[in-house]
């Protein structure tokens, strides 16, 4: 059984009137159990060739309603460059240069459209680092 731990730390000395120091840790487990996530699509990078929408993870390739987790990071160092992130036709937001995201994904195919993870770069030739942790 694999054990995978995710940790998030947020800190600031000048955002609030007091110092901000948040930290949380979670052991990534399967849907409805305490068994560690057992699969991954591996850490990889996608370099785009244009500003078209790309399917990063197709829901049809995975089982619905599992405890999948998605990691994304915009590798650009140019502040104005971003990736639009969508789940199916739902706009989640933008990852600007250096931004990253980590979120659960149910790989739902019972909706129209499927809950594919889609990316659209603001400029051609941008790189997105990505990894899918799976409960398959």
C-alpha positions as semicolon CSV with decimal commas, in nm:
position;residue;x (nm);y (nm);z (nm)
1;X;0,000;0,000;0,000
2;X;0,132;0,343;-0,095
3;X;0,132;0,627;0,155
4;X;0,112;0,974;0,004
5;X;0,094;1,286;0,217
6;X;0,002;1,635;0,097
7;X;0,099;1,941;0,301
8;X;-0,008;2,301;0,247
9;X;0,151;2,595;0,428
10;X;0,032;2,955;0,390
11;X;0,215;3,235;0,568
12;X;0,233;3,614;0,557
13;X;0,362;3,884;0,786
14;X;0,173;4,171;0,623
15;X;-0,158;4,043;0,481
16;X;-0,354;4,078;0,805
17;X;-0,309;4,285;1,118
18;X;-0,152;3,974;1,278
19;X;0,093;3,728;1,124
20;X;-0,074;3,457;0,919
21;X;0,052;3,101;0,965
22;X;-0,167;2,817;0,837
23;X;-0,053;2,462;0,783
24;X;-0,246;2,143;0,717
25;X;-0,151;1,790;0,620
26;X;-0,359;1,507;0,474
27;X;-0,280;1,146;0,395
28;X;-0,434;1,074;0,054
29;X;-0,665;0,773;0,079
30;X;-0,912;0,593;-0,144
31;X;-1,286;0,660;-0,162
32;X;-1,454;0,559;0,163
33;X;-1,156;0,380;0,314
34;X;-0,819;0,435;0,479
35;X;-0,613;0,264;0,210
36;X;-0,358;0,489;0,042
37;X;-0,403;0,595;-0,319
38;X;-0,243;0,326;-0,532
39;X;-0,186;0,481;-0,872
40;X;-0,057;0,780;-1,058
41;X;-0,019;0,898;-1,413
42;X;0,326;1,016;-1,309
43;X;0,474;1,363;-1,290
44;X;0,487;1,508;-1,641
45;X;0,491;1,833;-1,834
46;X;0,269;1,942;-2,122
47;X;0,409;2,209;-2,353
48;X;0,140;2,364;-2,569
49;X;0,185;2,459;-2,933
50;X;-0,098;2,711;-2,959
51;X;-0,380;2,866;-2,756
52;X;-0,633;2,587;-2,820
53;X;-0,808;2,398;-2,542
54;X;-0,634;2,071;-2,445
55;X;-0,775;1,770;-2,261
56;X;-0,529;1,695;-1,985
57;X;-0,725;1,409;-1,821
58;X;-1,026;1,248;-1,992
59;X;-1,287;1,131;-1,740
60;X;-1,377;0,833;-1,961
61;X;-1,031;0,686;-1,888
62;X;-1,101;0,665;-1,512
63;X;-1,366;0,530;-1,275
64;X;-1,641;0,768;-1,158
65;X;-1,647;0,893;-0,800
66;X;-1,307;0,774;-0,688
67;X;-1,071;0,977;-0,467
68;X;-0,853;1,108;-0,750
69;X;-0,637;1,416;-0,684
70;X;-0,496;1,651;-0,950
71;X;-0,178;1,859;-0,920
72;X;-0,112;2,139;-1,175
73;X;0,162;2,404;-1,193
74;X;0,213;2,680;-1,450
75;X;0,588;2,674;-1,521
76;X;0,591;3,017;-1,689
77;X;0,793;3,303;-1,538
78;X;0,609;3,568;-1,743
79;X;0,348;3,724;-1,512
80;X;0,081;3,775;-1,780
81;X;0,083;3,410;-1,896
82;X;-0,189;3,186;-1,754
83;X;-0,376;2,861;-1,807
84;X;-0,756;2,857;-1,788
85;X;-0,858;2,543;-1,598
86;X;-1,195;2,378;-1,660
87;X;-1,376;2,067;-1,538
88;X;-1,608;1,978;-1,825
89;X;-1,775;2,309;-1,904
90;X;-1,717;2,459;-1,556
91;X;-1,449;2,730;-1,546
92;X;-1,246;2,671;-1,226
93;X;-1,008;2,963;-1,264
94;X;-0,668;3,066;-1,394
95;X;-0,318;2,959;-1,300
96;X;-0,084;3,252;-1,359
97;X;0,297;3,219;-1,385
98;X;0,427;3,008;-1,097
99;X;0,076;2,933;-0,961
100;X;-0,022;2,578;-0,875
101;X;-0,338;2,389;-0,781
102;X;-0,418;2,067;-0,599
103;X;-0,781;1,951;-0,604
104;X;-1,004;1,641;-0,588
105;X;-1,148;1,509;-0,913
106;X;-1,434;1,259;-0,947
107;X;-1,382;1,177;-1,318
108;X;-1,760;1,196;-1,363
109;X;-1,893;1,068;-1,694
110;X;-2,259;1,083;-1,589
111;X;-2,290;1,448;-1,691
112;X;-2,283;1,620;-2,027
113;X;-2,012;1,701;-2,101
114;X;-1,790;1,460;-1,908
115;X;-1,587;1,616;-1,625
116;X;-1,262;1,614;-1,824
117;X;-0,976;1,828;-1,690
118;X;-0,921;2,087;-1,964
119;X;-0,653;2,354;-2,000
120;X;-0,633;2,654;-2,231
121;X;-0,305;2,851;-2,242
122;X;-0,312;3,228;-2,285
123;X;-0,006;3,212;-2,511
124;X;0,143;2,944;-2,737
125;X;0,440;2,740;-2,617
126;X;0,359;2,737;-2,244
127;X;0,441;2,450;-2,008
128;X;0,213;2,299;-1,743
129;X;0,349;2,049;-1,491
130;X;0,084;1,792;-1,392
131;X;0,023;1,474;-1,196
132;X;-0,285;1,265;-1,127
133;X;-0,303;1,054;-0,811
134;X;-0,562;0,780;-0,865
135;X;-0,781;0,552;-0,662
136;X;-0,788;0,289;-0,938
